[in-house]
């Protein structure tokens, strides 16, 4: 399992080439997912966060969870949306 999680502080292994003005990343952690209800999820830790970089994510997540209170109870604060590790594995 530890070898499935990239080394370093981020949920990816490093930077790749630039294409169409966007720097690609290499080796995104297999547990990091964008959900269809507006959150980012770490399936390893089973936590979700609201991404700050996607317009409408908060509204999508409220719709999915049913209320702001439930959304707050079900999501975690952090920088996982920016692919900063929360798990602490292979730092």
C-alpha positions in Angstrom: 0.0 0.0 0.0 2.8 2.5 0.9 4.3 2.1 -2.6 1.0 3.2 -4.1 1.2 6.6 -2.5 3.7 9.0 -4.1 6.7 10.2 -2.1 6.8 13.9 -1.0 4.3 16.4 0.3 1.9 16.1 -2.5 -0.6 13.6 -3.9 1.5 13.2 -7.1 5.1 12.2 -8.0 6.3 15.3 -9.7 5.9 17.6 -12.7 5.8 16.5 -16.3 5.9 18.4 -19.5 4.0 21.6 -20.3 1.2 21.2 -22.8 -1.1 23.9 -24.1 0.2 26.2 -21.3 -0.6 23.7 -18.6 2.1 21.9 -16.6 1.2 18.2 -16.4 1.8 16.2 -13.2 3.2 12.6 -13.0 2.0 9.8 -10.8 -1.2 11.1 -9.2 -2.1 9.1 -6.2 -4.7 6.4 -6.9 -6.7 7.4 -3.9 -7.2 11.1 -4.9 -10.5 11.6 -6.7 -12.8 14.4 -7.9 -16.3 13.3 -7.1 -19.4 14.0 -9.2 -20.9 16.0 -6.3 -18.3 18.8 -6.1 -15.8 17.5 -3.6 -12.3 16.1 -3.6 -12.0 12.7 -1.9 -9.1 10.7 -0.5 -10.3 7.2 -0.7 -7.4 6.0 1.5 -8.4 8.3 4.4 -12.1 8.3 3.5 -12.3 12.1 3.8 -13.7 14.8 1.4 -13.0 18.5 1.0 -14.5 21.3 -0.9 -12.1 22.5 -3.6 -11.4 26.2 -3.6 -10.4 26.1 -7.3 -13.7 25.0 -8.8 -16.7 27.3 -9.2 -19.9 25.8 -8.1 -18.4 23.0 -6.1 -19.9 24.2 -2.8 -23.4 24.4 -4.3 -23.0 21.0 -5.8 -21.9 19.5 -2.5 -24.8 21.1 -0.6 -27.2 19.7 -3.1 -25.7 16.2 -2.7 -25.4 16.2 1.1 -28.8 17.9 1.6 -27.8 20.9 3.8 -24.9 23.0 4.8 -24.8 21.4 8.3 -24.4 17.9 6.9 -21.9 19.2 4.4 -19.8 20.7 7.2 -20.1 17.4 9.2 -19.0 15.3 6.2 -16.1 17.3 4.9 -12.7 18.2 6.3 -10.7 21.4 6.1 -7.3 21.2 4.4 -5.4 21.6 1.1 -6.1 18.2 -0.4 -8.0 20.0 -3.2 -4.6 21.4 -4.1 -3.2 17.9 -4.0 -1.4 18.5 -0.6 -1.2 15.2 1.3 -3.2 14.7 4.4 -2.2 11.1 4.9 1.5 11.8 5.9 2.7 8.6 4.1 6.0 8.7 2.2 6.8 12.3 3.2 
